[in-house]
């Protein structure tokens, strides 16, 4: 009997360790010491990456900024998907890109309001932006 309870305990410990690894980017960013933080997400297969910066003061987040970039450093901003003459190279792509940028700003606003990256919810059609945002926040926290 002792042996089986030991196995059960080992299984419980391993299960708890595995589950704790699935909880996002650690504790809330608002619990970090006062300071300014910056992080860069791991690059996606196509080289796209994101950079986040934010300030923590007394448990409150401010000055939160996030931008996604192409591998060559082109920012995903209001001009993303436009040709040099200001017209859309591909209207469908341009619209999707602009929708993702709007979603990224919602991620920023929610993060600043909540103070907890784990409370930021993904928006349909902007899962790439969400992964980049969360990866950048995780990097900022890990390097604090």
VENRA-V7568 format. One record per helix or strand of 3 or more residues. SS is the DSSP state (@ for helix, = for strand). FROM is the first residue (numbers start at 1). LEN is the number of residues. If there is no record, write none. Layout:
ss->[SS	SS]
from->[FROM	FROM]
len->[LEN	LEN]
This chain:
ss->[@	@	=	=	=	@	@	@]
from->[2	29	35	49	60	91	117	127]
len->[19	3	6	9	10	24	3	16]
